[in-house]
Amino acid sequence: MSQQPHQLYWESTYAITVALMTQYPERNPEDVGLEELAELVESLPGFADDPAMVTERILLDIQTVWYEEATNS
């Protein structure tokens, strides 16, 4: 029995960051634009939110946490 991924929502900034780092380990958050970031998040296993609900602020928050985590690991 395979384990279902946790459901991800736009407000789940840290969980999304961890999922991005797992799913796209070769990606540098500094090289990802906001539109592409939205597409990457929406393609994550377990993403369950409405794509139309995202804002620039949410994407910037995700990108900031992703950058901080990537540079501290």
N, CA, C, O and CB atoms as a CASP TS submission, in Angstrom:
PFRMAT TS
TARGET T0000
AUTHOR 0000-0000-0000
METHOD Language model
MODEL 1
PARENT N/A
ATOM      1  N   MET     1       0.849  -1.178   0.000  1.00  0.00           N
ATOM      2  CA  MET     1       0.000   0.000   0.000  1.00  0.00           C
ATOM      3  C   MET     1       0.895   1.243   0.000  1.00  0.00           C
ATOM      4  O   MET     1       1.696   1.428   0.916  1.00  0.00           O
ATOM      5  CB  MET     1      -0.966  -0.003   1.229  1.00  0.00           C
ATOM      6  N   SER     2       0.764   2.078  -1.004  1.00  0.00           N
ATOM      7  CA  SER     2       1.624   3.266  -1.075  1.00  0.00           C
ATOM      8  C   SER     2       1.019   4.391  -0.237  1.00  0.00           C
ATOM      9  O   SER     2      -0.199   4.527  -0.118  1.00  0.00           O
ATOM     10  CB  SER     2       1.813   3.726  -2.551  1.00  0.00           C
ATOM     11  N   GLN     3       1.895   5.173   0.323  1.00  0.00           N
ATOM     12  CA  GLN     3       1.444   6.282   1.167  1.00  0.00           C
ATOM     13  C   GLN     3       1.061   7.467   0.288  1.00  0.00           C
ATOM     14  O   GLN     3       1.814   7.856  -0.605  1.00  0.00           O
ATOM     15  CB  GLN     3       2.545   6.691   2.185  1.00  0.00           C
ATOM     16  N   GLN     4      -0.104   8.035   0.546  1.00  0.00           N
ATOM     17  CA  GLN     4      -0.558   9.202  -0.197  1.00  0.00           C
ATOM     18  C   GLN     4       0.231  10.426   0.259  1.00  0.00           C
ATOM     19  O   GLN     4       0.487  10.583   1.452  1.00  0.00           O
ATOM     20  CB  GLN     4      -2.082   9.425  -0.004  1.00  0.00           C
ATOM     21  N   PRO     5       0.616  11.288  -0.670  1.00  0.00           N
ATOM     22  CA  PRO     5       1.287  12.518  -0.248  1.00  0.00           C
ATOM     23  C   PRO     5       0.316  13.405   0.518  1.00  0.00           C
ATOM     24  O   PRO     5      -0.891  13.386   0.275  1.00  0.00           O
ATOM     25  CB  PRO     5       1.862  13.275  -1.465  1.00  0.00           C
ATOM     26  N   HIS     6       0.861  14.177   1.443  1.00  0.00           N
ATOM     27  CA  HIS     6       0.019  15.132   2.159  1.00  0.00           C
ATOM     28  C   HIS     6      -0.547  16.122   1.157  1.00  0.00           C
ATOM     29  O   HIS     6       0.093  16.448   0.158  1.00  0.00           O
ATOM     30  CB  HIS     6       0.818  15.866   3.278  1.00  0.00           C
ATOM     31  N   GLN     7      -1.743  16.591   1.434  1.00  0.00           N
ATOM     32  CA  GLN     7      -2.316  17.594   0.549  1.00  0.00           C
ATOM     33  C   GLN     7      -1.624  18.930   0.795  1.00  0.00           C
ATOM     34  O   GLN     7      -1.408  19.336   1.937  1.00  0.00           O
ATOM     35  CB  GLN     7      -3.848  17.715   0.763  1.00  0.00           C
ATOM     36  N   LEU     8      -1.285  19.597  -0.290  1.00  0.00           N
ATOM     37  CA  LEU     8      -0.596  20.884  -0.224  1.00  0.00           C
ATOM     38  C   LEU     8      -1.544  21.989  -0.651  1.00  0.00           C
ATOM     39  O   LEU     8      -2.296  21.854  -1.616  1.00  0.00           O
ATOM     40  CB  LEU     8       0.672  20.883  -1.110  1.00  0.00           C
ATOM     41  N   TYR     9      -1.491  23.080   0.089  1.00  0.00           N
ATOM     42  CA  TYR     9      -2.282  24.263  -0.229  1.00  0.00           C
ATOM     43  C   TYR     9      -1.338  25.450  -0.307  1.00  0.00           C
ATOM     44  O   TYR     9      -0.235  25.402   0.237  1.00  0.00           O
ATOM     45  CB  TYR     9      -3.408  24.504   0.830  1.00  0.00           C
ATOM     46  N   TRP    10      -1.758  26.509  -0.974  1.00  0.00           N
ATOM     47  CA  TRP    10      -0.890  27.677  -1.161  1.00  0.00           C
ATOM     48  C   TRP    10      -0.307  28.183   0.145  1.00  0.00           C
ATOM     49  O   TRP    10       0.832  28.648   0.168  1.00  0.00           O
ATOM     50  CB  TRP    10      -1.657  28.792  -1.832  1.00  0.00           C
ATOM     51  N   GLU    11      -1.066  28.102   1.240  1.00  0.00           N
ATOM     52  CA  GLU    11      -0.576  28.624   2.517  1.00  0.00           C
ATOM     53  C   GLU    11       0.467  27.707   3.164  1.00  0.00           C
ATOM     54  O   GLU    11       1.105  28.101   4.140  1.00  0.00           O
ATOM     55  CB  GLU    11      -1.740  28.825   3.472  1.00  0.00           C
ATOM     56  N   SER    12       0.649  26.495   2.638  1.00  0.00           N
ATOM     57  CA  SER    12       1.593  25.516   3.202  1.00  0.00           C
ATOM     58  C   SER    12       3.006  25.803   2.699  1.00  0.00           C
ATOM     59  O   SER    12       3.638  24.948   2.079  1.00  0.00           O
ATOM     60  CB  SER    12       1.172  24.064   2.832  1.00  0.00           C
ATOM     61  N   THR    13       3.488  27.000   2.969  1.00  0.00           N
ATOM     62  CA  THR    13       4.755  27.459   2.386  1.00  0.00           C
ATOM     63  C   THR    13       5.905  26.486   2.634  1.00  0.00           C
ATOM     64  O   THR    13       6.605  26.100   1.697  1.00  0.00           O
ATOM     65  CB  THR    13       5.118  28.819   2.947  1.00  0.00           C
ATOM     66  N   TYR    14       6.101  26.089   3.885  1.00  0.00           N
ATOM     67  CA  TYR    14       7.249  25.220   4.184  1.00  0.00           C
ATOM     68  C   TYR    14       7.071  23.836   3.567  1.00  0.00           C
ATOM     69  O   TYR    14       8.021  23.283   3.012  1.00  0.00           O
ATOM     70  CB  TYR    14       7.443  25.094   5.703  1.00  0.00           C
ATOM     71  N   ALA    15       5.875  23.272   3.656  1.00  0.00           N
ATOM     72  CA  ALA    15       5.626  21.949   3.071  1.00  0.00           C
ATOM     73  C   ALA    15       5.829  21.980   1.551  1.00  0.00           C
ATOM     74  O   ALA    15       6.362  21.034   0.970  1.00  0.00           O
ATOM     75  CB  ALA    15       4.191  21.471   3.408  1.00  0.00           C
ATOM     76  N   ILE    16       5.405  23.063   0.921  1.00  0.00           N
ATOM     77  CA  ILE    16       5.614  23.216  -0.522  1.00  0.00           C
ATOM     78  C   ILE    16       7.112  23.302  -0.824  1.00  0.00           C
ATOM     79  O   ILE    16       7.594  22.701  -1.785  1.00  0.00           O
ATOM     80  CB  ILE    16       4.878  24.480  -1.054  1.00  0.00           C
ATOM     81  N   THR    17       7.834  24.047  -0.003  1.00  0.00           N
ATOM     82  CA  THR    17       9.287  24.172  -0.201  1.00  0.00           C
ATOM     83  C   THR    17       9.968  22.814  -0.126  1.00  0.00           C
ATOM     84  O   THR    17      10.787  22.479  -0.982  1.00  0.00           O
ATOM     85  CB  THR    17       9.895  25.121   0.846  1.00  0.00           C
ATOM     86  N   VAL    18       9.634  22.033   0.891  1.00  0.00           N
ATOM     87  CA  VAL    18      10.226  20.700   1.036  1.00  0.00           C
ATOM     88  C   VAL    18       9.878  19.839  -0.181  1.00  0.00           C
ATOM     89  O   VAL    18      10.732  19.122  -0.702  1.00  0.00           O
ATOM     90  CB  VAL    18       9.732  20.019   2.344  1.00  0.00           C
ATOM     91  N   ALA    19       8.640  19.910  -0.624  1.00  0.00           N
ATOM     92  CA  ALA    19       8.223  19.129  -1.796  1.00  0.00           C
ATOM     93  C   ALA    19       8.967  19.576  -3.057  1.00  0.00           C
ATOM     94  O   ALA    19       9.360  18.742  -3.872  1.00  0.00           O
ATOM     95  CB  ALA    19       6.705  19.258  -2.010  1.00  0.00           C
ATOM     96  N   LEU    20       9.159  20.878  -3.217  1.00  0.00           N
ATOM     97  CA  LEU    20       9.907  21.384  -4.378  1.00  0.00           C
ATOM     98  C   LEU    20      11.349  20.894  -4.346  1.00  0.00           C
ATOM     99  O   LEU    20      11.888  20.480  -5.373  1.00  0.00           O
ATOM    100  CB  LEU    20       9.874  22.926  -4.417  1.00  0.00           C
ATOM    101  N   MET    21      11.977  20.938  -3.169  1.00  0.00           N
ATOM    102  CA  MET    21      13.371  20.498  -3.057  1.00  0.00           C
ATOM    103  C   MET    21      13.499  18.999  -3.322  1.00  0.00           C
ATOM    104  O   MET    21      14.511  18.544  -3.856  1.00  0.00           O
ATOM    105  CB  MET    21      13.927  20.835  -1.664  1.00  0.00           C
ATOM    106  N   THR    22      12.474  18.232  -2.947  1.00  0.00           N
ATOM    107  CA  THR    22      12.478  16.788  -3.183  1.00  0.00           C
ATOM    108  C   THR    22      12.215  16.479  -4.650  1.00  0.00           C
ATOM    109  O   THR    22      12.892  15.642  -5.247  1.00  0.00           O
ATOM    110  CB  THR    22      11.430  16.095  -2.302  1.00  0.00           C
ATOM    111  N   GLN    23      11.230  17.159  -5.225  1.00  0.00           N
ATOM    112  CA  GLN    23      10.806  16.888  -6.600  1.00  0.00           C
ATOM    113  C   GLN    23      11.783  17.466  -7.636  1.00  0.00           C
ATOM    114  O   GLN    23      11.977  16.885  -8.704  1.00  0.00           O
ATOM    115  CB  GLN    23       9.410  17.460  -6.833  1.00  0.00           C
ATOM    116  N   TYR    24      12.388  18.599  -7.315  1.00  0.00           N
ATOM    117  CA  TYR    24      13.273  19.294  -8.269  1.00  0.00           C
ATOM    118  C   TYR    24      14.608  19.638  -7.604  1.00  0.00           C
ATOM    119  O   TYR    24      14.939  20.815  -7.459  1.00  0.00           O
ATOM    120  CB  TYR    24      12.594  20.587  -8.806  1.00  0.00           C
ATOM    121  N   PRO    25      15.378  18.618  -7.199  1.00  0.00           N
ATOM    122  CA  PRO    25      16.621  18.900  -6.462  1.00  0.00           C
ATOM    123  C   PRO    25      17.656  19.670  -7.284  1.00  0.00           C
ATOM    124  O   PRO    25      18.533  20.326  -6.722  1.00  0.00           O
ATOM    125  CB  PRO    25      17.233  17.605  -5.986  1.00  0.00           C
ATOM    126  N   GLU    26      17.555  19.590  -8.604  1.00  0.00           N
ATOM    127  CA  GLU    26      18.534  20.266  -9.460  1.00  0.00           C
ATOM    128  C   GLU    26      18.181  21.729  -9.708  1.00  0.00           C
ATOM    129  O   GLU    26      18.990  22.479 -10.255  1.00  0.00           O
ATOM    130  CB  GLU    26      18.648  19.541 -10.786  1.00  0.00           C
ATOM    131  N   ARG    27      16.988  22.134  -9.313  1.00  0.00           N
ATOM    132  CA  ARG    27      16.547  23.507  -9.587  1.00  0.00           C
ATOM    133  C   ARG    27      17.084  24.489  -8.557  1.00  0.00           C
ATOM    134  O   ARG    27      17.127  24.200  -7.361  1.00  0.00           O
ATOM    135  CB  ARG    27      15.025  23.578  -9.619  1.00  0.00           C
ATOM    136  N   ASN    28      17.492  25.655  -9.047  1.00  0.00           N
ATOM    137  CA  ASN    28      17.943  26.742  -8.183  1.00  0.00           C
ATOM    138  C   ASN    28      16.791  27.729  -8.080  1.00  0.00           C
ATOM    139  O   ASN    28      16.339  28.255  -9.097  1.00  0.00           O
ATOM    140  CB  ASN    28      19.254  27.433  -8.738  1.00  0.00           C
ATOM    141  N   PRO    29      16.303  27.992  -6.857  1.00  0.00           N
ATOM    142  CA  PRO    29      15.153  28.893  -6.729  1.00  0.00           C
ATOM    143  C   PRO    29      15.396  30.281  -7.306  1.00  0.00           C
ATOM    144  O   PRO    29      14.448  30.971  -7.681  1.00  0.00           O
ATOM    145  CB  PRO    29      14.776  29.023  -5.288  1.00  0.00           C
ATOM    146  N   GLU    30      16.659  30.695  -7.381  1.00  0.00           N
ATOM    147  CA  GLU    30      16.969  32.015  -7.950  1.00  0.00           C
ATOM    148  C   GLU    30      16.717  32.055  -9.457  1.00  0.00           C
ATOM    149  O   GLU    30      16.539  33.128 -10.033  1.00  0.00           O
ATOM    150  CB  GLU    30      18.428  32.389  -7.659  1.00  0.00           C
ATOM    151  N   ASP    31      16.703  30.881 -10.090  1.00  0.00           N
ATOM    152  CA  ASP    31      16.522  30.807 -11.543  1.00  0.00           C
ATOM    153  C   ASP    31      15.084  30.540 -11.952  1.00  0.00           C
ATOM    154  O   ASP    31      14.797  30.385 -13.139  1.00  0.00           O
ATOM    155  CB  ASP    31      17.405  29.734 -12.113  1.00  0.00           C
ATOM    156  N   VAL    32      14.177  30.484 -10.983  1.00  0.00           N
ATOM    157  CA  VAL    32      12.778  30.163 -11.262  1.00  0.00           C
ATOM    158  C   VAL    32      11.944  31.433 -11.145  1.00  0.00           C
ATOM    159  O   VAL    32      11.892  32.062 -10.088  1.00  0.00           O
ATOM    160  CB  VAL    32      12.249  29.065 -10.292  1.00  0.00           C
ATOM    161  N   GLY    33      11.297  31.798 -12.240  1.00  0.00           N
ATOM    162  CA  GLY    33      10.405  32.959 -12.209  1.00  0.00           C
ATOM    163  C   GLY    33       9.098  32.602 -11.507  1.00  0.00           C
ATOM    164  O   GLY    33       8.804  31.430 -11.271  1.00  0.00           O
ATOM    165  N   LEU    34       8.328  33.620 -11.181  1.00  0.00           N
ATOM    166  CA  LEU    34       7.097  33.381 -10.419  1.00  0.00           C
ATOM    167  C   LEU    34       6.071  32.563 -11.198  1.00  0.00           C
ATOM    168  O   LEU    34       5.395  31.711 -10.621  1.00  0.00           O
ATOM    169  CB  LEU    34       6.481  34.702 -10.008  1.00  0.00           C
ATOM    170  N   GLU    35       5.948  32.810 -12.497  1.00  0.00           N
ATOM    171  CA  GLU    35       4.991  32.037 -13.294  1.00  0.00           C
ATOM    172  C   GLU    35       5.400  30.568 -13.335  1.00  0.00           C
ATOM    173  O   GLU    35       4.562  29.679 -13.184  1.00  0.00           O
ATOM    174  CB  GLU    35       4.891  32.605 -14.729  1.00  0.00           C
ATOM    175  N   GLU    36       6.686  30.321 -13.539  1.00  0.00           N
ATOM    176  CA  GLU    36       7.173  28.938 -13.550  1.00  0.00           C
ATOM    177  C   GLU    36       7.032  28.314 -12.168  1.00  0.00           C
ATOM    178  O   GLU    36       6.681  27.139 -12.056  1.00  0.00           O
ATOM    179  CB  GLU    36       8.643  28.883 -14.013  1.00  0.00           C
ATOM    180  N   LEU    37       7.299  29.078 -11.120  1.00  0.00           N
ATOM    181  CA  LEU    37       7.147  28.572  -9.758  1.00  0.00           C
ATOM    182  C   LEU    37       5.712  28.108  -9.519  1.00  0.00           C
ATOM    183  O   LEU    37       5.491  27.039  -8.949  1.00  0.00           O
ATOM    184  CB  LEU    37       7.540  29.653  -8.732  1.00  0.00           C
ATOM    185  N   ALA    38       4.748  28.896  -9.947  1.00  0.00           N
ATOM    186  CA  ALA    38       3.341  28.506  -9.801  1.00  0.00           C
ATOM    187  C   ALA    38       3.089  27.173 -10.513  1.00  0.00           C
ATOM    188  O   ALA    38       2.399  26.305  -9.979  1.00  0.00           O
ATOM    189  CB  ALA    38       2.404  29.610 -10.368  1.00  0.00           C
ATOM    190  N   GLU    39       3.644  27.012 -11.711  1.00  0.00           N
ATOM    191  CA  GLU    39       3.460  25.766 -12.461  1.00  0.00           C
ATOM    192  C   GLU    39       4.119  24.586 -11.747  1.00  0.00           C
ATOM    193  O   GLU    39       3.562  23.489 -11.708  1.00  0.00           O
ATOM    194  CB  GLU    39       4.032  25.907 -13.878  1.00  0.00           C
ATOM    195  N   LEU    40       5.306  24.813 -11.182  1.00  0.00           N
ATOM    196  CA  LEU    40       5.995  23.741 -10.453  1.00  0.00           C
ATOM    197  C   LEU    40       5.183  23.313  -9.232  1.00  0.00           C
ATOM    198  O   LEU    40       5.018  22.122  -8.970  1.00  0.00           O
ATOM    199  CB  LEU    40       7.406  24.197 -10.022  1.00  0.00           C
ATOM    200  N   VAL    41       4.683  24.293  -8.494  1.00  0.00           N
ATOM    201  CA  VAL    41       3.889  23.983  -7.297  1.00  0.00           C
ATOM    202  C   VAL    41       2.633  23.212  -7.685  1.00  0.00           C
ATOM    203  O   VAL    41       2.294  22.210  -7.056  1.00  0.00           O
ATOM    204  CB  VAL    41       3.508  25.280  -6.536  1.00  0.00           C
ATOM    205  N   GLU    42       1.953  23.676  -8.712  1.00  0.00           N
ATOM    206  CA  GLU    42       0.710  23.031  -9.135  1.00  0.00           C
ATOM    207  C   GLU    42       0.937  21.604  -9.617  1.00  0.00           C
ATOM    208  O   GLU    42       0.010  20.795  -9.587  1.00  0.00           O
ATOM    209  CB  GLU    42       0.052  23.841 -10.235  1.00  0.00           C
ATOM    210  N   SER    43       2.152  21.278 -10.061  1.00  0.00           N
ATOM    211  CA  SER    43       2.449  19.926 -10.549  1.00  0.00           C
ATOM    212  C   SER    43       2.934  18.997  -9.437  1.00  0.00           C
ATOM    213  O   SER    43       3.156  17.811  -9.679  1.00  0.00           O
ATOM    214  CB  SER    43       3.496  19.992 -11.648  1.00  0.00           C
ATOM    215  N   LEU    44       3.098  19.520  -8.227  1.00  0.00           N
ATOM    216  CA  LEU    44       3.573  18.676  -7.126  1.00  0.00           C
ATOM    217  C   LEU    44       2.538  17.615  -6.758  1.00  0.00           C
ATOM    218  O   LEU    44       1.337  17.884  -6.770  1.00  0.00           O
ATOM    219  CB  LEU    44       3.902  19.535  -5.897  1.00  0.00           C
ATOM    220  N   PRO    45       3.010  16.396  -6.427  1.00  0.00           N
ATOM    221  CA  PRO    45       2.074  15.386  -5.936  1.00  0.00           C
ATOM    222  C   PRO    45       1.399  15.897  -4.665  1.00  0.00           C
ATOM    223  O   PRO    45       2.067  16.386  -3.754  1.00  0.00           O
ATOM    224  CB  PRO    45       2.801  14.036  -5.668  1.00  0.00           C
ATOM    225  N   GLY    46       0.108  15.783  -4.612  1.00  0.00           N
ATOM    226  CA  GLY    46      -0.610  16.207  -3.423  1.00  0.00           C
ATOM    227  C   GLY    46      -1.098  17.647  -3.447  1.00  0.00           C
ATOM    228  O   GLY    46      -1.811  18.071  -2.538  1.00  0.00           O
ATOM    229  N   PHE    47      -0.721  18.408  -4.480  1.00  0.00           N
ATOM    230  CA  PHE    47      -1.209  19.790  -4.527  1.00  0.00           C
ATOM    231  C   PHE    47      -2.713  19.759  -4.742  1.00  0.00           C
ATOM    232  O   PHE    47      -3.200  19.155  -5.698  1.00  0.00           O
ATOM    233  CB  PHE    47      -0.499  20.612  -5.659  1.00  0.00           C
ATOM    234  N   ALA    48      -3.454  20.418  -3.839  1.00  0.00           N
ATOM    235  CA  ALA    48      -4.914  20.285  -3.854  1.00  0.00           C
ATOM    236  C   ALA    48      -5.640  21.628  -3.824  1.00  0.00           C
ATOM    237  O   ALA    48      -6.850  21.666  -3.599  1.00  0.00           O
ATOM    238  CB  ALA    48      -5.360  19.451  -2.680  1.00  0.00           C
ATOM    239  N   ASP    49      -4.933  22.715  -4.043  1.00  0.00           N
ATOM    240  CA  ASP    49      -5.563  24.025  -3.951  1.00  0.00           C
ATOM    241  C   ASP    49      -5.986  24.510  -5.336  1.00  0.00           C
ATOM    242  O   ASP    49      -5.643  23.905  -6.352  1.00  0.00           O
ATOM    243  CB  ASP    49      -4.609  25.040  -3.296  1.00  0.00           C
ATOM    244  N   ASP    50      -6.722  25.589  -5.357  1.00  0.00           N
ATOM    245  CA  ASP    50      -7.199  26.178  -6.597  1.00  0.00           C
ATOM    246  C   ASP    50      -6.082  27.036  -7.199  1.00  0.00           C
ATOM    247  O   ASP    50      -5.668  28.015  -6.578  1.00  0.00           O
ATOM    248  CB  ASP    50      -8.487  27.022  -6.354  1.00  0.00           C
ATOM    249  N   PRO    51      -5.588  26.694  -8.388  1.00  0.00           N
ATOM    250  CA  PRO    51      -4.518  27.481  -9.000  1.00  0.00           C
ATOM    251  C   PRO    51      -4.853  28.963  -9.122  1.00  0.00           C
ATOM    252  O   PRO    51      -3.952  29.802  -9.101  1.00  0.00           O
ATOM    253  CB  PRO    51      -4.202  26.931 -10.360  1.00  0.00           C
ATOM    254  N   ALA    52      -6.125  29.294  -9.248  1.00  0.00           N
ATOM    255  CA  ALA    52      -6.526  30.690  -9.397  1.00  0.00           C
ATOM    256  C   ALA    52      -6.395  31.488  -8.098  1.00  0.00           C
ATOM    257  O   ALA    52      -6.499  32.714  -8.116  1.00  0.00           O
ATOM    258  CB  ALA    52      -7.951  30.759  -9.891  1.00  0.00           C
ATOM    259  N   MET    53      -6.168  30.811  -6.982  1.00  0.00           N
ATOM    260  CA  MET    53      -6.102  31.484  -5.687  1.00  0.00           C
ATOM    261  C   MET    53      -4.712  32.036  -5.367  1.00  0.00           C
ATOM    262  O   MET    53      -4.546  32.764  -4.388  1.00  0.00           O
ATOM    263  CB  MET    53      -6.524  30.531  -4.601  1.00  0.00           C
ATOM    264  N   VAL    54      -3.732  31.700  -6.170  1.00  0.00           N
ATOM    265  CA  VAL    54      -2.364  32.132  -5.858  1.00  0.00           C
ATOM    266  C   VAL    54      -2.196  33.631  -6.088  1.00  0.00           C
ATOM    267  O   VAL    54      -2.807  34.214  -6.984  1.00  0.00           O
ATOM    268  CB  VAL    54      -1.347  31.354  -6.710  1.00  0.00           C
ATOM    269  N   THR    55      -1.355  34.237  -5.257  1.00  0.00           N
ATOM    270  CA  THR    55      -1.014  35.648  -5.421  1.00  0.00           C
ATOM    271  C   THR    55       0.495  35.777  -5.545  1.00  0.00           C
ATOM    272  O   THR    55       1.242  34.853  -5.226  1.00  0.00           O
ATOM    273  CB  THR    55      -1.547  36.499  -4.231  1.00  0.00           C
ATOM    274  N   GLU    56       0.923  36.923  -6.007  1.00  0.00           N
ATOM    275  CA  GLU    56       2.364  37.172  -6.113  1.00  0.00           C
ATOM    276  C   GLU    56       3.024  37.064  -4.737  1.00  0.00           C
ATOM    277  O   GLU    56       4.136  36.549  -4.622  1.00  0.00           O
ATOM    278  CB  GLU    56       2.632  38.568  -6.731  1.00  0.00           C
ATOM    279  N   ARG    57       2.351  37.543  -3.703  1.00  0.00           N
ATOM    280  CA  ARG    57       2.888  37.496  -2.335  1.00  0.00           C
ATOM    281  C   ARG    57       3.146  36.053  -1.891  1.00  0.00           C
ATOM    282  O   ARG    57       4.186  35.755  -1.304  1.00  0.00           O
ATOM    283  CB  ARG    57       1.917  38.183  -1.353  1.00  0.00           C
ATOM    284  N   ILE    58       2.193  35.163  -2.174  1.00  0.00           N
ATOM    285  CA  ILE    58       2.362  33.749  -1.816  1.00  0.00           C
ATOM    286  C   ILE    58       3.561  33.164  -2.544  1.00  0.00           C
ATOM    287  O   ILE    58       4.384  32.474  -1.942  1.00  0.00           O
ATOM    288  CB  ILE    58       1.089  32.939  -2.150  1.00  0.00           C
ATOM    289  N   LEU    59       3.660  33.442  -3.842  1.00  0.00           N
ATOM    290  CA  LEU    59       4.783  32.907  -4.623  1.00  0.00           C
ATOM    291  C   LEU    59       6.111  33.454  -4.125  1.00  0.00           C
ATOM    292  O   LEU    59       7.095  32.717  -4.050  1.00  0.00           O
ATOM    293  CB  LEU    59       4.610  33.238  -6.108  1.00  0.00           C
ATOM    294  N   LEU    60       6.151  34.731  -3.786  1.00  0.00           N
ATOM    295  CA  LEU    60       7.392  35.315  -3.267  1.00  0.00           C
ATOM    296  C   LEU    60       7.763  34.682  -1.926  1.00  0.00           C
ATOM    297  O   LEU    60       8.940  34.440  -1.658  1.00  0.00           O
ATOM    298  CB  LEU    60       7.249  36.848  -3.112  1.00  0.00           C
ATOM    299  N   ASP    61       6.772  34.415  -1.090  1.00  0.00           N
ATOM    300  CA  ASP    61       7.039  33.747   0.188  1.00  0.00           C
ATOM    301  C   ASP    61       7.610  32.357  -0.033  1.00  0.00           C
ATOM    302  O   ASP    61       8.585  31.976   0.615  1.00  0.00           O
ATOM    303  CB  ASP    61       5.759  33.659   1.027  1.00  0.00           C
ATOM    304  N   ILE    62       7.013  31.594  -0.945  1.00  0.00           N
ATOM    305  CA  ILE    62       7.509  30.247  -1.247  1.00  0.00           C
ATOM    306  C   ILE    62       8.934  30.326  -1.779  1.00  0.00           C
ATOM    307  O   ILE    62       9.803  29.563  -1.357  1.00  0.00           O
ATOM    308  CB  ILE    62       6.589  29.535  -2.272  1.00  0.00           C
ATOM    309  N   GLN    63       9.171  31.244  -2.700  1.00  0.00           N
ATOM    310  CA  GLN    63      10.503  31.378  -3.298  1.00  0.00           C
ATOM    311  C   GLN    63      11.540  31.766  -2.250  1.00  0.00           C
ATOM    312  O   GLN    63      12.663  31.263  -2.278  1.00  0.00           O
ATOM    313  CB  GLN    63      10.481  32.420  -4.424  1.00  0.00           C
ATOM    314  N   THR    64      11.180  32.648  -1.333  1.00  0.00           N
ATOM    315  CA  THR    64      12.096  33.076  -0.282  1.00  0.00           C
ATOM    316  C   THR    64      12.469  31.908   0.630  1.00  0.00           C
ATOM    317  O   THR    64      13.645  31.700   0.928  1.00  0.00           O
ATOM    318  CB  THR    64      11.472  34.210   0.540  1.00  0.00           C
ATOM    319  N   VAL    65      11.472  31.151   1.068  1.00  0.00           N
ATOM    320  CA  VAL    65      11.748  30.004   1.949  1.00  0.00           C
ATOM    321  C   VAL    65      12.571  28.965   1.201  1.00  0.00           C
ATOM    322  O   VAL    65      13.494  28.382   1.769  1.00  0.00           O
ATOM    323  CB  VAL    65      10.428  29.372   2.472  1.00  0.00           C
ATOM    324  N   TRP    66      12.244  28.727  -0.071  1.00  0.00           N
ATOM    325  CA  TRP    66      12.982  27.758  -0.880  1.00  0.00           C
ATOM    326  C   TRP    66      14.446  28.197  -0.990  1.00  0.00           C
ATOM    327  O   TRP    66      15.351  27.378  -0.828  1.00  0.00           O
ATOM    328  CB  TRP    66      12.341  27.614  -2.295  1.00  0.00           C
ATOM    329  N   TYR    67      14.678  29.457  -1.260  1.00  0.00           N
ATOM    330  CA  TYR    67      16.045  29.975  -1.352  1.00  0.00           C
ATOM    331  C   TYR    67      16.781  29.785  -0.019  1.00  0.00           C
ATOM    332  O   TYR    67      17.917  29.312   0.008  1.00  0.00           O
ATOM    333  CB  TYR    67      16.032  31.474  -1.752  1.00  0.00           C
ATOM    334  N   GLU    68      16.126  30.155   1.077  1.00  0.00           N
ATOM    335  CA  GLU    68      16.763  30.037   2.399  1.00  0.00           C
ATOM    336  C   GLU    68      17.100  28.581   2.712  1.00  0.00           C
ATOM    337  O   GLU    68      18.187  28.287   3.210  1.00  0.00           O
ATOM    338  CB  GLU    68      15.842  30.612   3.498  1.00  0.00           C
ATOM    339  N   GLU    69      16.178  27.677   2.423  1.00  0.00           N
ATOM    340  CA  GLU    69      16.419  26.259   2.694  1.00  0.00           C
ATOM    341  C   GLU    69      17.526  25.713   1.780  1.00  0.00           C
ATOM    342  O   GLU    69      18.374  24.940   2.226  1.00  0.00           O
ATOM    343  CB  GLU    69      15.116  25.446   2.505  1.00  0.00           C
ATOM    344  N   ALA    70      17.514  26.111   0.522  1.00  0.00           N
ATOM    345  CA  ALA    70      18.505  25.605  -0.434  1.00  0.00           C
ATOM    346  C   ALA    70      19.905  26.092  -0.097  1.00  0.00           C
ATOM    347  O   ALA    70      20.876  25.363  -0.296  1.00  0.00           O
ATOM    348  CB  ALA    70      18.140  26.029  -1.854  1.00  0.00           C
ATOM    349  N   THR    71      20.022  27.305   0.407  1.00  0.00           N
ATOM    350  CA  THR    71      21.350  27.836   0.710  1.00  0.00           C
ATOM    351  C   THR    71      21.843  27.441   2.095  1.00  0.00           C
ATOM    352  O   THR    71      23.020  27.617   2.411  1.00  0.00           O
ATOM    353  CB  THR    71      21.340  29.337   0.591  1.00  0.00           C
ATOM    354  N   ASN    72      20.945  26.907   2.925  1.00  0.00           N
ATOM    355  CA  ASN    72      21.347  26.475   4.268  1.00  0.00           C
ATOM    356  C   ASN    72      21.561  24.971   4.365  1.00  0.00           C
ATOM    357  O   ASN    72      21.920  24.459   5.425  1.00  0.00           O
ATOM    358  CB  ASN    72      20.306  26.898   5.276  1.00  0.00           C
ATOM    359  N   SER    73      21.339  24.263   3.257  1.00  0.00           N
ATOM    360  CA  SER    73      21.504  22.811   3.341  1.00  0.00           C
ATOM    361  C   SER    73      22.776  22.352   2.672  1.00  0.00           C
ATOM    362  O   SER    73      23.066  21.156   2.653  1.00  0.00           O
ATOM    363  CB  SER    73      20.323  22.108   2.718  1.00  0.00           C
TER
END
